[in-house]
Amino acid sequence: MGALDGLRIIDLTQWEAGTSCTQLLAWMGADVVKVEPLEGDPGRRMIAERPDADSVYFVLFNCNKRSVTLDLKSERGKQLLLRLVAKADVVVENYAVGVLESLGLGYEQFAAVKPDLVHASVKGFGTWGPWSSYKSFDMIAQATGGVMSVTGTPDTPPLRPGATFGDSGAGVHLGMAILAGIVEKLRTGRGQHVEVSMQDAMFNFMRSGLVGHYLTGGMAAARYGNRLGLLSPTDLYPTRGGGPNDYIYMMITTVRMWHGLLGVIGRADVIGDERFEDQRERGNYWDEVREMIEAWSRGQDKFEAMRLLGQAGVPCGAVMDSVDLFGSEHLRARAMVAGIEHPRRGPMEVPGAAIKMGNTPEVAVTAAPELGANNDEIYRELGLSAGDIAALRAARVI
């Protein structure tokens, strides 16, 4: 049993921001019922290379869920959704602002059938404010949340980070909001609406990136590329092989770390050199420091360099690509690479759940459901007969 075993979540999400939230909750044991239109979540066809199977994109964000189809534009479909909500604890949705309300399916209608419901929304710009009607995707959130402005080098335009944390980061925030709403309900018996704006979440993620704004008296925070201000030798360094990801990244913040680095790279002779002992002063000799480190790093395998520096107390990480991640003994030891059996794609490996709990067994990762795979079982849970379900299917309500 997962920590959230017994918690029923009605998942009205699509694409990524909402689906990443509900998957996280499913990984902790919640029963997540994904309610989809008859044509399915559009993410099922996102970058789909096979006509006979859901996209890998969809699979990665919808593990451990159950799927039902439902036409929310039909009166019978609306009534079925309200029956599902009445038996749930949480509804999560990421439709454009006003879409559910235009169908007569907003928080007011949900709360009428489930007064202690936690209704959770993730929107590009929230449900109020001058931009609330604007649509958004991950990259728009990263742009308007400031993230792109500090990504890149002084010589490049703003860049999009490769990870989609505009979506998934907002999803994690929403998961926290849902759990807070549940705790509040346990304390007071009241339900409520909680929401996360993707832009708000990105602005929150910008806290360390905003330091330069304060230090310059309010000027725009700058792009430093792989460097971190004057924190020399905090940077990316090439390793043996010369491949596109044959690099290590290190971050030095104390004299002890600096001395540990010098010992590993065979430059203990530099210990005590007043040009390099003080971190701020060392930032004035960045090129000299980099030359010392590269003379050593270029001859090292990236993982061996990480091991040597890590054992010396120097924070250092190999730049791991997707092949490295799935092959990582460390990630496998932490159950972060999970094997699933997809009904059409067969055996697959996917990222596992990052939350580890000391006294609660980890929930096994299961494959994302095919569209409507759980129609019969979930509608039977509402008391519908086989004939009722067949009639709804024939009428294209489900």
Helices and strands as residue ranges (DSSP letters): E 8-12, H 17-27, E 31-36, G 42-45, H 56-61, E 65-69, H 75-86, E 90-93, H 99-102, H 107-113, E 118-123, H 138-144, G 148-150, H 165-188, E 192-197, H 198-205, G 208-210, H 211-215, E 235-238, E 247-250, H 255-264, G 268-270, H 274-277, H 279-282, G 283-285, H 286-297, H 302-311, E 316-318, H 322-327, H 329-333, E 337-342, E 346-351, H 375-381, H 386-394
